[in-house]
């Protein structure tokens, strides 16, 4: 998780390499499907700099051999704090 959030905070365009075409992401209530769409979502975010503070991380295997990852915490954005839904 450290690699993921460090990359998100410093160069989120590189995160697309961690997703597949059938990957799904929910970010602030918006569901996004596919590596390219997820990358576009990250690049469209209004803030450029961020810092993550994780409260909990839970993993569960999916029936297709992937992982479900559930993360709670905060994103600190331009001197503001927003809860991760």
C-alpha positions in Angstrom: 0.0 0.0 0.0 2.9 2.3 0.7 4.0 2.3 -3.0 0.5 2.9 -4.2 -0.2 6.0 -2.0 3.3 7.4 -2.4 2.8 7.2 -6.2 -0.7 8.7 -5.9 0.8 11.6 -3.9 3.8 12.3 -6.2 2.9 11.1 -9.7 -0.6 9.6 -10.0 -0.4 9.1 -13.7 1.9 6.1 -13.1 -0.9 4.3 -11.2 -2.5 3.2 -14.4 0.1 0.4 -14.7 -1.3 -1.2 -11.5 -4.7 -1.7 -13.0 -6.2 -4.0 -15.6 -8.9 -3.5 -18.2 -11.4 -5.2 -15.9 -10.3 -3.3 -12.7 -12.9 -1.2 -10.9 -12.4 1.8 -8.7 -14.9 3.8 -6.6 -13.6 7.2 -5.7 -15.8 9.7 -3.9 -18.9 7.8 -4.9 -18.0 7.6 -8.7 -17.5 4.1 -10.1 -14.8 3.8 -12.8 -14.0 0.7 -14.8 -10.9 -0.1 -16.7 -7.2 0.9 -16.4 -7.5 3.8 -18.9 -10.6 5.2 -17.3 -9.1 5.0 -13.8 -6.0 6.8 -15.0 -8.2 9.5 -16.6 -10.1 9.9 -13.3 -7.0 10.3 -11.3 -5.6 12.9 -13.8 -8.8 14.8 -13.8 -8.8 15.5 -10.0 -8.7 19.2 -9.2 -5.9 18.9 -6.7 -2.3 18.3 -7.7 -0.6 17.7 -4.4 -1.9 15.3 -1.7 -0.9 13.3 1.3 -2.7 10.2 2.5 -3.2 9.1 6.1 -4.5 5.6 6.2 -6.7 4.4 9.1 -7.4 0.8 7.9 -6.7 -1.5 5.0 -8.5 -4.7 4.4 -8.0 -7.3 1.6 -10.2 -10.0 0.3 -9.5 -12.5 -2.6 -12.0 -12.2 -5.4 -13.4 -15.3 -7.1 -11.6 -14.4 -10.3 -8.1 -14.4 -8.6 -7.9 -10.7 -8.0 -8.1 -8.7 -4.8 -10.7 -6.5 -3.2 -8.9 -3.8 -1.3 -10.9 -1.6 1.1 -9.1 1.5 2.5 -10.3 4.1 5.0 -8.5 7.3 6.0 -7.9 10.8 4.9 -6.5 12.6 1.9 -4.9 15.9 2.8 -5.3 18.2 -0.2 -4.0 21.8 -0.5 -4.1 22.3 3.3 -7.6 20.8 3.5 -8.6 17.4 4.8 -11.2 15.2 3.1 -12.4 11.9 4.4 -12.0 9.0 2.0 -15.5 7.6 1.6 
